[in-house]
């Protein structure tokens, strides 16, 4: 008898009982996996790709973090404006410390020395967040651009990130 035939001849009560038994087995597997996950460790999440959405994805994680009572530090490395809707909203949240450190997009500023100085100042702020155990989430928005154009030393950035507890 096929599953379709079985379902056709089964009563709702029988289907519900099979479903309950399957979900009990699934719950046992999930509960065992959660119980086995005893390590506490940090997470590095990198959003990459062309076009829009990377910052918005990070801000979604930010919203979840403050929803769980975490303090959050945000450093924006390239954007020079501070009039985005996300910033306006998150700056009102007492758990969020937001720093716009850039002078604008590199194709607008066209000043490598100034962009490097801004990136270095941004990294100093980022390092303070990374060193602070009270900050549960650090968002390094557009760090990839500062690294792509070698405004920051990659080895130093990786060292500082790896040093975060």
DSSP file (Angstrom, degrees, kcal/mol; ACC not computed):
  #  RESIDUE AA STRUCTURE BP1 BP2  ACC     N-H-->O    O-->H-N    N-H-->O    O-->H-N    TCO  KAPPA ALPHA  PHI   PSI    X-CA   Y-CA   Z-CA
    1    1 A X              0   0    0      0, 0.0     2,-0.0     0, 0.0     0, 0.0   0.000 360.0 360.0 360.0 130.7    0.0    0.0    0.0
    2    2 A X     >  -     0   0    0      1,-0.1     4,-2.9     4,-0.0     5,-0.2  -0.279 360.0-106.7 -78.7 167.4    1.5    3.4   -1.0
    3    3 A X  H  > S+     0   0    0      1,-0.2     4,-2.7     2,-0.2     5,-0.2   0.870 123.0  52.9 -61.2 -36.6    1.6    6.4    1.3
    4    4 A X  H  > S+     0   0    0      2,-0.2     4,-2.1     1,-0.2    -1,-0.2   0.932 110.9  45.5 -65.1 -44.7   -1.1    8.0   -0.8
    5    5 A X  H  > S+     0   0    0      2,-0.2     4,-1.7     1,-0.2    -2,-0.2   0.907 113.0  51.2 -63.0 -41.1   -3.3    4.9   -0.3
    6    6 A X  H  X S+     0   0    0     -4,-2.9     4,-1.5     1,-0.2    -2,-0.2   0.924 110.9  47.6 -62.4 -44.7   -2.5    4.8    3.4
    7    7 A X  H  < S+     0   0    0     -4,-2.7    -1,-0.2     1,-0.2    -2,-0.2   0.864 109.3  54.6 -63.9 -35.0   -3.4    8.5    3.8
    8    8 A X  H  < S+     0   0    0     -4,-2.1    -1,-0.2     1,-0.2    -2,-0.2   0.846 116.0  37.2 -68.3 -32.2   -6.6    7.9    1.9
    9    9 A X  H  < S+     0   0    0     -4,-1.7    -1,-0.2    -5,-0.1    -2,-0.2   0.598  98.9  97.0 -96.1 -10.8   -7.7    5.1    4.2
   10   10 A X  S  < S-     0   0    0     -4,-1.5     2,-0.2    -5,-0.2    -3,-0.0  -0.480  70.3-129.2 -79.3 147.3   -6.3    6.6    7.5
   11   11 A X     >  -     0   0    0     -2,-0.2     4,-2.4     1,-0.1     5,-0.2  -0.502  26.8-108.6 -84.5 163.6   -8.5    8.5    9.8
   12   12 A X  H  > S+     0   0    0      1,-0.2     4,-2.8     2,-0.2     5,-0.2   0.886 121.4  56.5 -57.6 -38.0   -7.5   12.0   11.0
   13   13 A X  H  > S+     0   0    0      1,-0.2     4,-2.0     2,-0.2    -1,-0.2   0.909 108.1  46.0 -62.8 -41.8   -6.9   10.4   14.4
   14   14 A X  H  > S+     0   0    0      2,-0.2     4,-2.3     1,-0.2    -2,-0.2   0.915 113.7  48.4 -67.7 -42.8   -4.4    7.9   12.9
   15   15 A X  H  X S+     0   0    0     -4,-2.4     4,-2.6     1,-0.2    -2,-0.2   0.908 111.7  50.3 -62.8 -41.9   -2.6   10.6   10.9
   16   16 A X  H  X S+     0   0    0     -4,-2.8     4,-2.6    -5,-0.2    -1,-0.2   0.893 109.7  50.7 -63.8 -39.0   -2.4   12.8   13.9
   17   17 A X  H  X S+     0   0    0     -4,-2.0     4,-2.2    -5,-0.2    -2,-0.2   0.914 111.7  47.0 -65.9 -42.9   -0.9   10.0   16.0
   18   18 A X  H  X S+     0   0    0     -4,-2.3     4,-2.4     2,-0.2    -2,-0.2   0.911 112.9  50.0 -64.3 -41.5    1.7    9.3   13.3
   19   19 A X  H  X S+     0   0    0     -4,-2.6     4,-2.6     1,-0.2     5,-0.2   0.932 110.1  49.9 -61.5 -45.9    2.5   13.0   13.1
   20   20 A X  H  X S+     0   0    0     -4,-2.6     4,-2.2     1,-0.2    -1,-0.2   0.913 110.6  49.8 -60.1 -43.5    2.9   13.2   16.9
   21   21 A X  H  X S+     0   0    0     -4,-2.2     4,-2.0     2,-0.2    -1,-0.2   0.910 111.6  48.7 -63.4 -42.4    5.2   10.2   17.0
   22   22 A X  H  X S+     0   0    0     -4,-2.4     4,-2.4     1,-0.2    -2,-0.2   0.915 112.4  48.1 -62.5 -43.1    7.4   11.7   14.2
   23   23 A X  H  X S+     0   0    0     -4,-2.6     4,-2.6     2,-0.2    -1,-0.2   0.835 108.4  54.3 -69.7 -32.3    7.6   15.1   15.9
   24   24 A X  H  X S+     0   0    0     -4,-2.2     4,-1.9    -5,-0.2    -1,-0.2   0.916 110.8  46.4 -64.5 -42.4    8.5   13.4   19.3
   25   25 A X  H  X S+     0   0    0     -4,-2.0     4,-1.8     2,-0.2    -2,-0.2   0.916 113.6  48.8 -65.1 -42.5   11.4   11.6   17.5
   26   26 A X  H  X S+     0   0    0     -4,-2.4     4,-2.6     1,-0.2     5,-0.2   0.918 109.2  52.3 -63.2 -43.9   12.4   14.9   15.8
   27   27 A X  H  X S+     0   0    0     -4,-2.6     4,-3.1     1,-0.2     5,-0.2   0.898 107.1  53.1 -59.8 -41.3   12.3   16.8   19.1
   28   28 A X  H  X S+     0   0    0     -4,-1.9     4,-2.0     2,-0.2    -1,-0.2   0.904 110.7  46.8 -62.0 -41.2   14.5   14.1   20.8
   29   29 A X  H  X S+     0   0    0     -4,-1.8     4,-2.1     2,-0.2    -2,-0.2   0.932 115.2  45.4 -65.8 -46.3   17.1   14.6   18.0
   30   30 A X  H  X S+     0   0    0     -4,-2.6     4,-2.3     1,-0.2    -2,-0.2   0.928 112.9  50.2 -64.1 -45.8   17.0   18.4   18.2
   31   31 A X  H  X S+     0   0    0     -4,-3.1     4,-2.3     1,-0.2    -1,-0.2   0.885 110.3  50.7 -60.7 -39.3   17.1   18.4   22.0
   32   32 A X  H  X S+     0   0    0     -4,-2.0     4,-1.8    -5,-0.2    -1,-0.2   0.900 110.0  49.8 -66.2 -40.5   20.2   16.0   22.0
   33   33 A X  H  X S+     0   0    0     -4,-2.1     4,-0.9     2,-0.2    -2,-0.2   0.900 112.0  47.9 -65.1 -40.5   22.0   18.3   19.5
   34   34 A X  H >< S+     0   0    0     -4,-2.3     3,-0.6     1,-0.2    -2,-0.2   0.913 111.0  50.7 -66.3 -42.4   21.3   21.4   21.6
   35   35 A X  H 3< S+     0   0    0     -4,-2.3    -1,-0.2     1,-0.2    -2,-0.2   0.839 108.9  52.3 -64.1 -33.0   22.5   19.5   24.8
   36   36 A X  H 3< S+     0   0    0     -4,-1.8     2,-1.6    -5,-0.2    -1,-0.2   0.691  88.7  85.7 -76.9 -18.7   25.7   18.5   23.0
   37   37 A X    <<  +     0   0    0     -4,-0.9    -1,-0.2    -3,-0.6    -4,-0.0  -0.610  47.8 143.6 -85.7  83.1   26.5   22.1   22.0
   38   38 A X        +     0   0    0     -2,-1.6     2,-0.2     2,-0.0    -1,-0.2   0.548  32.5 104.7-101.8  -9.4   28.2   23.2   25.1
   39   39 A X        -     0   0    0     -3,-0.2     2,-0.6     1,-0.0    -3,-0.0  -0.530  55.4-154.0 -75.2 136.8   30.9   25.5   23.7
   40   40 A X        +     0   0    0     -2,-0.2     2,-0.3     0, 0.0    -2,-0.0  -0.960  34.1 145.5-107.2 122.4   30.5   29.2   24.0
   41   41 A X        -     0   0    0     -2,-0.6   124,-0.1     0, 0.0     2,-0.0  -0.977  45.5 -98.6-152.8 162.7   32.2   31.1   21.3
   42   42 A X        -     0   0    0     -2,-0.3     2,-0.4   123,-0.2   123,-0.0  -0.237  29.6-137.4 -78.1 171.5   32.0   34.1   19.1
   43   43 A X        -     0   0    0      2,-0.0     2,-0.6    -2,-0.0    -1,-0.0  -0.999   5.1-156.8-134.4 132.9   30.7   34.2   15.6
   44   44 A X        -     0   0    0     -2,-0.4     2,-0.5     2,-0.0   117,-0.0  -0.959  15.0-173.8-109.8 119.3   32.2   36.1   12.7
   45   45 A X        -     0   0    0     -2,-0.6     2,-0.5     2,-0.0    -2,-0.0  -0.963   3.4-167.3-117.1 124.7   29.6   36.7   10.0
   46   46 A X        -     0   0    0     -2,-0.5     2,-0.6     2,-0.0    -2,-0.0  -0.956   4.8-161.9-116.6 122.3   30.7   38.3    6.7
   47   47 A X        +     0   0    0     -2,-0.5     2,-0.3     7,-0.0     7,-0.1  -0.912  25.0 164.3-101.8 120.4   28.1   39.6    4.2
   48   48 A X        +     0   0    0     -2,-0.6     2,-0.2     6,-0.0    -2,-0.0  -0.807  11.5  91.0-130.2 170.5   29.6   40.1    0.7
   49   49 A X        -     0   0    0     -2,-0.3     2,-0.2     4,-0.0     5,-0.1  -0.494  67.1 -63.6 129.2 165.8   28.5   40.5   -2.8
   50   50 A X  S    S+     0   0    0     -2,-0.2     2,-0.0     3,-0.0    -2,-0.0  -0.483  91.2  10.2 -79.7 152.4   27.7   43.2   -5.4
   51   51 A X  S    S-     0   0    0     -2,-0.2     3,-0.4     2,-0.1     2,-0.1  -0.276  99.4 -25.1  83.1-163.8   24.8   45.6   -5.0
   52   52 A X  S    S+     0   0    0      1,-0.2    -2,-0.0     2,-0.1     0, 0.0  -0.373  93.9  64.5 -89.2 162.0   22.6   46.3   -2.0
   53   53 A X     >  +     0   0    0     -2,-0.1     4,-2.2    -6,-0.0    -1,-0.2   0.104  67.8  97.1 120.4 -21.4   21.6   44.3    1.0
   54   54 A X  H  > S+     0   0    0     -3,-0.4     4,-2.0     2,-0.2     5,-0.1   0.951  91.4  41.0 -67.4 -48.4   24.8   43.7    2.9
   55   55 A X  H  > S+     0   0    0      1,-0.2     4,-2.5     2,-0.2     5,-0.2   0.916 114.4  53.2 -65.2 -42.3   24.3   46.5    5.4
   56   56 A X  H  > S+     0   0    0      1,-0.2     4,-1.5     2,-0.2    -1,-0.2   0.884 107.6  51.7 -60.6 -38.3   20.6   45.7    5.7
   57   57 A X  H  X S+     0   0    0     -4,-2.2     4,-1.6     1,-0.2    -1,-0.2   0.922 110.4  48.5 -63.5 -43.2   21.4   42.1    6.5
   58   58 A X  H  X S+     0   0    0     -4,-2.0     4,-2.2     1,-0.2    -2,-0.2   0.885 108.7  53.4 -63.5 -38.1   23.8   43.3    9.2
   59   59 A X  H  X S+     0   0    0     -4,-2.5     4,-2.2     1,-0.2    -1,-0.2   0.789 103.6  56.9 -71.4 -25.7   21.2   45.6   10.7
   60   60 A X  H  X S+     0   0    0     -4,-1.5     4,-1.9     2,-0.2    -1,-0.2   0.907 108.2  46.7 -65.9 -41.8   18.7   42.7   10.9
   61   61 A X  H  X S+     0   0    0     -4,-1.6     4,-2.4     2,-0.2    -2,-0.2   0.888 109.8  55.4 -64.6 -39.0   21.3   40.9   13.1
   62   62 A X  H  X S+     0   0    0     -4,-2.2     4,-2.5     1,-0.2     5,-0.3   0.924 105.9  50.9 -58.3 -46.0   21.7   44.1   15.1
   63   63 A X  H  X S+     0   0    0     -4,-2.2     4,-1.9     1,-0.2    -1,-0.2   0.906 110.5  49.0 -60.4 -41.8   17.9   44.2   15.7
   64   64 A X  H  X S+     0   0    0     -4,-1.9     4,-1.2     2,-0.2    -1,-0.2   0.907 109.5  53.1 -63.7 -40.7   18.0   40.6   17.0
   65   65 A X  H ><>S+     0   0    0     -4,-2.4     5,-2.5     1,-0.2     3,-0.7   0.932 111.1  43.8 -63.1 -46.6   20.9   41.4   19.2
   66   66 A X  H ><5S+     0   0    0     -4,-2.5     3,-1.6     1,-0.2    -1,-0.2   0.842 108.1  60.2 -70.0 -28.8   19.3   44.3   20.9
   67   67 A X  H 3<5S+     0   0    0     -4,-1.9    -1,-0.2    -5,-0.3    -2,-0.2   0.794 105.4  49.2 -63.0 -26.9   16.1   42.3   21.2
   68   68 A X  T <<5S-     0   0    0     -4,-1.2    -1,-0.3    -3,-0.7    -2,-0.2   0.224 126.6-102.5 -95.7  12.3   18.2   39.8   23.2
   69   69 A X  T < 5S+     0   0    0     -3,-1.6    -3,-0.2     1,-0.2     2,-0.2   0.624  72.3 145.1  82.7  13.3   19.5   42.6   25.5
   70   70 A X      < -     0   0    0     -5,-2.5     2,-0.4    -6,-0.2    -1,-0.2  -0.494  49.0-124.1 -83.0 154.0   23.0   42.9   23.9
   71   71 A X  E     -a  135   0A   0     63,-0.6    65,-1.8    -2,-0.2    66,-1.4  -0.775  31.1-157.6 -90.7 144.8   24.9   46.1   23.6
   72   72 A X  E     -ab 137  96A   0     23,-3.0    25,-2.5    -2,-0.4     2,-0.4  -0.967  13.6-159.6-131.3 139.9   26.0   46.8   20.0
   73   73 A X  E     -ab 138  97A   0     64,-2.4    66,-3.0    -2,-0.4     2,-0.4  -0.977  11.2-167.1-116.4 132.4   28.7   48.9   18.4
   74   74 A X  E     -ab 139  98A   0     23,-2.9    25,-2.2    -2,-0.4     2,-0.5  -0.973   7.1-177.5-120.9 130.2   28.5   50.0   14.8
   75   75 A X  E     -ab 140  99A   0     64,-2.7    66,-1.6    -2,-0.4     2,-0.6  -0.992   9.5-161.5-124.1 122.9   31.3   51.4   12.7
   76   76 A X  E     -ab 141 100A   0     23,-2.7    25,-2.6    -2,-0.5    26,-0.8  -0.922   5.4-170.5-103.6 119.3   30.6   52.6    9.2
   77   77 A X  S    S+     0   0    0     64,-2.7    26,-0.2    -2,-0.6    65,-0.2   0.737  75.0  16.9 -85.6 -24.6   33.8   52.8    7.3
   78   78 A X  S    S+     0   0    0     63,-0.3    26,-2.1    24,-0.2    64,-0.1   0.774  93.8  94.0-119.0 -45.8   32.9   54.5    4.1
   79   79 A X        -     0   0    0      1,-0.2    23,-1.0    24,-0.1    -3,-0.1  -0.270  45.0-175.1 -55.5 133.2   29.5   56.2    4.3
   80   80 A X        +     0   0    0     23,-0.2     2,-0.2    21,-0.1    -1,-0.2   0.596  56.5  86.5-104.8 -16.1   29.9   59.8    5.2
   81   81 A X        -     0   0    0      1,-0.1     3,-0.1     2,-0.0    21,-0.1  -0.521  54.2-165.8 -82.7 152.1   26.2   60.7    5.6
   82   82 A X        +     0   0    0     -2,-0.2    -1,-0.1     1,-0.1    18,-0.0  -0.297  63.8  92.6-130.0  51.5   24.4   60.2    8.8
   83   83 A X        +     0   0    0      4,-0.0     2,-0.1     5,-0.0    -1,-0.1   0.045  48.9 129.8-131.0  27.0   20.9   60.5    7.6
   84   84 A X     >  -     0   0    0     -3,-0.1     4,-2.5     1,-0.1     5,-0.2  -0.481  64.4-123.1 -80.5 155.7   19.8   57.0    6.8
   85   85 A X  H  > S+     0   0    0      2,-0.2     4,-2.3     1,-0.2     5,-0.2   0.880 111.6  54.3 -62.8 -38.9   16.7   55.5    8.3
   86   86 A X  H  > S+     0   0    0      2,-0.2     4,-3.0     1,-0.2     5,-0.3   0.940 110.8  45.0 -62.2 -46.1   18.5   52.7    9.9
   87   87 A X  H  > S+     0   0    0      1,-0.2     4,-2.7     2,-0.2     5,-0.2   0.931 110.8  53.4 -63.7 -44.1   20.9   55.0   11.7
   88   88 A X  H  X S+     0   0    0     -4,-2.5     4,-0.5     1,-0.2    -1,-0.2   0.901 115.5  41.6 -57.7 -40.9   18.0   57.3   12.8
   89   89 A X  H >< S+     0   0    0     -4,-2.3     3,-1.1    -5,-0.2     4,-0.3   0.964 117.5  43.8 -70.7 -52.4   16.2   54.3   14.3
   90   90 A X  H >< S+     0   0    0     -4,-3.0     3,-1.4     1,-0.3     6,-0.3   0.792 103.7  63.9 -70.8 -27.7   19.2   52.5   15.9
   91   91 A X  H 3< S+     0   0    0     -4,-2.7    -1,-0.3    -5,-0.3    -2,-0.2   0.781  98.2  58.6 -64.5 -23.8   20.7   55.7   17.3
   92   92 A X  T << S+     0   0    0     -3,-1.1     2,-0.6    -4,-0.5    -1,-0.3   0.582  86.3  92.4 -79.9  -8.8   17.5   56.0   19.5
   93   93 A X  S X  S-     0   0    0     -3,-1.4     3,-1.9    -4,-0.3   -27,-0.0  -0.763  72.1-146.5 -89.0 123.0   18.2   52.6   21.0
   94   94 A X  T 3  S+     0   0    0     -2,-0.6    -1,-0.1     1,-0.3    -3,-0.0   0.717  96.1  60.7 -63.7 -19.5   20.2   52.9   24.2
   95   95 A X  T 3  S+     0   0    0    -24,-0.1   -23,-3.0    -5,-0.1     2,-0.5   0.568  93.0  82.1 -81.7  -8.1   22.0   49.6   23.6
   96   96 A X  E <   -b   72   0A   0     -3,-1.9     2,-0.5    -6,-0.3   -23,-0.2  -0.850  53.5-169.8-110.1 130.4   23.5   50.9   20.3
   97   97 A X  E     -b   73   0A   0    -25,-2.5   -23,-2.9    -2,-0.5     2,-0.4  -0.973  19.2-167.7-112.9 115.4   26.6   53.0   19.9
   98   98 A X  E     -b   74   0A   0     -2,-0.5     2,-0.5   -25,-0.2   -23,-0.2  -0.896   9.8-176.6-115.5 128.4   26.8   54.2   16.2
   99   99 A X  E     -b   75   0A   0    -25,-2.2   -23,-2.7    -2,-0.4     2,-0.8  -0.958  13.6-162.5-130.0 114.3   29.8   55.8   14.5
  100  100 A X  E     +b   76   0A   0     -2,-0.5   -23,-0.1   -25,-0.2   -25,-0.1  -0.857  22.4 165.9 -90.5 110.8   29.8   57.1   10.9
  101  101 A X        +     0   0    0    -25,-2.6   -24,-0.2    -2,-0.8    21,-0.2   0.573  38.6  90.9-107.6 -12.3   33.6   57.3   10.3
  102  102 A X        -     0   0    0    -23,-1.0   -24,-0.2   -26,-0.8   -23,-0.1  -0.287  65.2-140.1 -84.7 169.8   33.8   57.7    6.5
  103  103 A X        -     0   0    0      1,-0.5   -23,-0.2   -26,-0.2     2,-0.2   0.272  68.5 -72.8-106.9   6.9   33.9   60.8    4.4
  104  104 A X  S    S-     0   0    0    -26,-2.1    -1,-0.5   -27,-0.1     5,-0.1  -0.565  79.0 -30.0 121.3 172.0   31.7   59.3    1.7
  105  105 A X    >>  -     0   0    0     -2,-0.2     4,-2.4     1,-0.1     3,-2.0  -0.294  59.5-120.1 -62.4 143.5   32.1   56.8   -1.0
  106  106 A X  H 3> S+     0   0    0      1,-0.3     4,-2.1     2,-0.2     5,-0.2   0.793 113.1  57.2 -58.3 -31.6   35.6   56.5   -2.4
  107  107 A X  H 34 S+     0   0    0      1,-0.2    -1,-0.3     2,-0.2    -2,-0.1   0.690 112.0  43.3 -75.0 -16.2   34.5   57.5   -5.9
  108  108 A X  H <4 S+     0   0    0     -3,-2.0    -2,-0.2     3,-0.0    -1,-0.2   0.852 117.5  42.0 -89.9 -43.1   33.0   60.7   -4.5
  109  109 A X  H  < S-     0   0    0     -4,-2.4    -2,-0.2     1,-0.1    -3,-0.2   0.924  74.4-174.0 -72.2 -43.5   35.9   61.7   -2.2
  110  110 A X     <  +     0   0    0     -4,-2.1     2,-0.4    -5,-0.2    -3,-0.1   0.790  46.8 116.3  53.6  31.4   38.7   60.8   -4.6
  111  111 A X     >  -     0   0    0     -5,-0.2     4,-2.6     1,-0.1     5,-0.2  -0.825  43.0-175.7-132.1  91.4   41.2   61.5   -1.8
  112  112 A X  H  > S+     0   0    0     -2,-0.4     4,-2.7     1,-0.2     5,-0.2   0.878  83.4  52.3 -58.0 -42.9   43.1   58.4   -0.8
  113  113 A X  H  > S+     0   0    0      1,-0.2     4,-2.2     2,-0.2    -1,-0.2   0.924 112.7  44.1 -62.3 -44.7   45.0   60.0    2.1
  114  114 A X  H  > S+     0   0    0      2,-0.2     4,-2.4     1,-0.2    -1,-0.2   0.902 113.7  50.9 -66.9 -40.3   41.8   61.4    3.6
  115  115 A X  H  X S+     0   0    0     -4,-2.6     4,-2.4     2,-0.2    -2,-0.2   0.893 110.4  49.6 -64.3 -38.9   40.0   58.0    3.1
  116  116 A X  H  X S+     0   0    0     -4,-2.7     4,-2.5    -5,-0.2    -2,-0.2   0.916 110.5  49.8 -65.3 -42.5   42.9   56.2    4.7
  117  117 A X  H  X S+     0   0    0     -4,-2.2     4,-2.2     2,-0.2    -2,-0.2   0.909 112.3  47.9 -62.9 -41.3   42.9   58.5    7.7
  118  118 A X  H  X S+     0   0    0     -4,-2.4     4,-2.6     2,-0.2    -2,-0.2   0.913 111.6  50.1 -64.8 -42.4   39.1   58.1    8.1
  119  119 A X  H  X S+     0   0    0     -4,-2.4     4,-2.5     2,-0.2    -2,-0.2   0.903 110.5  49.8 -63.6 -40.8   39.5   54.3    7.9
  120  120 A X  H  X S+     0   0    0     -4,-2.5     4,-2.0     2,-0.2    -1,-0.2   0.902 111.4  48.2 -66.2 -40.3   42.2   54.3   10.5
  121  121 A X  H  X S+     0   0    0     -4,-2.2     4,-1.8     2,-0.2    -2,-0.2   0.904 111.8  51.2 -64.7 -39.9   40.1   56.4   12.9
  122  122 A X  H  X S+     0   0    0     -4,-2.6     4,-2.6     1,-0.2    -2,-0.2   0.895 108.3  51.3 -62.3 -40.2   37.2   54.0   12.2
  123  123 A X  H  X S+     0   0    0     -4,-2.5     4,-3.0     2,-0.2    -1,-0.2   0.870 105.0  55.9 -68.0 -34.7   39.4   51.0   13.0
  124  124 A X  H  X S+     0   0    0     -4,-2.0     4,-1.7     2,-0.2    -1,-0.2   0.917 110.9  45.0 -61.1 -41.6   40.5   52.5   16.3
  125  125 A X  H  X S+     0   0    0     -4,-1.8     4,-2.0     2,-0.2    -2,-0.2   0.922 112.5  51.3 -66.1 -43.1   36.8   52.8   17.2
  126  126 A X  H  X S+     0   0    0     -4,-2.6     4,-2.9     1,-0.2    -2,-0.2   0.908 107.2  53.7 -59.6 -41.9   36.2   49.3   16.0
  127  127 A X  H  X S+     0   0    0     -4,-3.0     4,-2.3     1,-0.2    -1,-0.2   0.888 105.3  53.7 -61.7 -39.4   39.1   48.0   18.1
  128  128 A X  H  X S+     0   0    0     -4,-1.7     4,-0.7     2,-0.2    -1,-0.2   0.919 111.6  45.7 -61.7 -41.7   37.6   49.7   21.2
  129  129 A X  H >< S+     0   0    0     -4,-2.0     3,-1.0     1,-0.2     6,-0.3   0.936 112.5  50.2 -63.9 -46.0   34.3   47.8   20.5
  130  130 A X  H 3< S+     0   0    0     -4,-2.9    35,-0.4     1,-0.3    -2,-0.2   0.840 111.7  48.7 -62.6 -33.5   36.2   44.5   19.9
  131  131 A X  H 3< S+     0   0    0     -4,-2.3     2,-0.8    -5,-0.2    -1,-0.3   0.605  92.9  89.8 -81.0 -12.1   38.1   44.9   23.1
  132  132 A X    X<  -     0   0    0     -3,-1.0     3,-1.5    -4,-0.7    -1,-0.0  -0.771  59.4-163.3 -93.8 110.3   35.0   45.6   25.2
  133  133 A X  T 3  S+     0   0    0     -2,-0.8    -1,-0.1     1,-0.3    -4,-0.0   0.672  87.4  66.5 -67.4 -14.3   33.4   42.4   26.6
  134  134 A X  T 3  S+     0   0    0    -64,-0.1     2,-0.8    -3,-0.0   -63,-0.6   0.701  81.9  86.0 -77.5 -18.0   30.2   44.3   27.3
  135  135 A X  E <   -a   71   0A   0     -3,-1.5   -63,-0.2    -6,-0.3     3,-0.1  -0.751  57.9-175.3 -85.8 112.9   29.6   44.8   23.5
  136  136 A X  E     +     0   0A   0    -65,-1.8     2,-0.4    -2,-0.8   -64,-0.2   0.726  69.3  28.3 -82.0 -23.0   27.8   41.6   22.4
  137  137 A X  E     -a   72   0A   0    -66,-1.4   -64,-2.4     2,-0.0     2,-0.5  -0.995  61.1-166.2-142.5 132.7   27.8   42.5   18.7
  138  138 A X  E     -a   73   0A   0     -2,-0.4     2,-0.6   -66,-0.2   -64,-0.2  -0.984   8.4-161.3-118.2 122.1   30.2   44.6   16.6
  139  139 A X  E     -a   74   0A   0    -66,-3.0   -64,-2.7    -2,-0.5     2,-0.8  -0.918   4.2-169.9-104.5 120.6   29.0   45.6   13.1
  140  140 A X  E >   -a   75   0A   0     -2,-0.6     3,-1.5   -66,-0.2     4,-0.3  -0.720  15.7-162.6-110.3  78.0   31.9   46.7   10.8
  141  141 A X  E 3   -a   76   0A   0    -66,-1.6   -64,-2.7    -2,-0.8   -63,-0.3  -0.459  69.9  -1.2 -71.9 125.3   29.9   48.1    7.9
  142  142 A X  T >> S+     0   0    0     -2,-0.3     4,-1.4   -66,-0.2     3,-0.8   0.633  82.5 136.5  70.8  18.3   31.9   48.5    4.7
  143  143 A X  H <>  +     0   0    0     -3,-1.5     4,-2.2     1,-0.2     5,-0.2   0.866  66.0  66.2 -57.4 -34.6   35.1   47.2    6.2
  144  144 A X  H 3> S+     0   0    0     -4,-0.3     4,-2.6     1,-0.2    -1,-0.2   0.850  99.3  50.1 -57.2 -35.2   35.5   45.2    3.0
  145  145 A X  H <> S+     0   0    0     -3,-0.8     4,-2.1     2,-0.2    -1,-0.2   0.916 108.5  51.1 -71.6 -42.3   35.9   48.4    1.0
  146  146 A X  H  <>S+     0   0    0     -4,-1.4     5,-2.7     1,-0.2     6,-1.0   0.860 115.7  43.6 -61.9 -34.5   38.6   49.8    3.4
  147  147 A X  H ><5S+     0   0    0     -4,-2.2     3,-1.5     3,-0.2    -2,-0.2   0.886 108.5  57.2 -76.8 -39.7   40.4   46.5    3.0
  148  148 A X  H 3<5S+     0   0    0     -4,-2.6    -2,-0.2     1,-0.3    -3,-0.2   0.893 112.6  40.8 -57.8 -41.5   40.0   46.3   -0.8
  149  149 A X  T 3<5S-     0   0    0     -4,-2.1    -1,-0.3    -5,-0.1    -2,-0.2   0.304 113.9-118.2 -92.5   9.8   41.7   49.7   -1.2
  150  150 A X  T < 5 +     0   0    0     -3,-1.5    -3,-0.2    -5,-0.1    -2,-0.1   0.827  68.5 140.6  58.6  36.0   44.3   48.9    1.4
  151  151 A X  S   <S+     0   0    0     -5,-2.7     2,-0.3    -6,-0.2    -4,-0.2   0.728  72.1  36.8 -74.5 -22.1   43.3   51.7    3.6
  152  152 A X  S    S-     0   0    0     -6,-1.0     2,-0.6   -33,-0.1     3,-0.1  -0.911  95.4-104.5-127.2 155.1   43.9   49.4    6.6
  153  153 A X     >  -     0   0    0     -2,-0.3     4,-2.3     1,-0.2     5,-0.2  -0.711  25.2-151.3 -80.8 118.3   46.5   46.7    7.2
  154  154 A X  H  > S+     0   0    0     -2,-0.6     4,-2.8     1,-0.2     5,-0.2   0.892  94.2  53.3 -59.2 -43.0   44.7   43.3    6.7
  155  155 A X  H  > S+     0   0    0      1,-0.2     4,-2.3     2,-0.2    -1,-0.2   0.899 110.2  48.0 -61.4 -40.3   47.0   41.5    9.1
  156  156 A X  H  > S+     0   0    0      2,-0.2     4,-2.5     1,-0.2    -1,-0.2   0.916 112.2  48.9 -65.8 -43.0   46.3   44.0   11.8
  157  157 A X  H  X S+     0   0    0     -4,-2.3     4,-2.5     2,-0.2     5,-0.2   0.936 113.1  46.9 -62.4 -46.8   42.5   43.8   11.2
  158  158 A X  H  X S+     0   0    0     -4,-2.8     4,-2.8     1,-0.2    -1,-0.2   0.899 111.5  51.6 -64.1 -39.7   42.6   40.0   11.3
  159  159 A X  H  X S+     0   0    0     -4,-2.3     4,-1.5    -5,-0.2    -1,-0.2   0.942 111.5  46.7 -59.8 -47.8   44.7   40.0   14.5
  160  160 A X  H  X S+     0   0    0     -4,-2.5     4,-0.5     1,-0.2    -2,-0.2   0.892 113.9  47.5 -64.6 -39.6   42.3   42.3   16.2
  161  161 A X  H >< S+     0   0    0     -4,-2.5     3,-1.2     1,-0.2    -1,-0.2   0.926 112.3  49.5 -66.7 -43.5   39.3   40.3   15.1
  162  162 A X  H 3< S+     0   0    0     -4,-2.8    -1,-0.2     1,-0.2    -2,-0.2   0.737 104.4  60.8 -67.1 -21.8   40.9   37.1   16.2
  163  163 A X  H 3< S+     0   0    0     -4,-1.5    -1,-0.2    -5,-0.2     2,-0.2   0.626  78.7 107.4 -80.6 -13.5   41.8   38.6   19.6
  164  164 A X    <<        0   0    0     -3,-1.2  -122,-0.2    -4,-0.5   -33,-0.1  -0.467 360.0 360.0 -66.7 131.9   38.1   39.2   20.4
  165  165 A X              0   0    0    -35,-0.4  -123,-0.2    -2,-0.2    -1,-0.2   0.539 360.0 360.0 -59.1 360.0   37.0   36.8   23.1
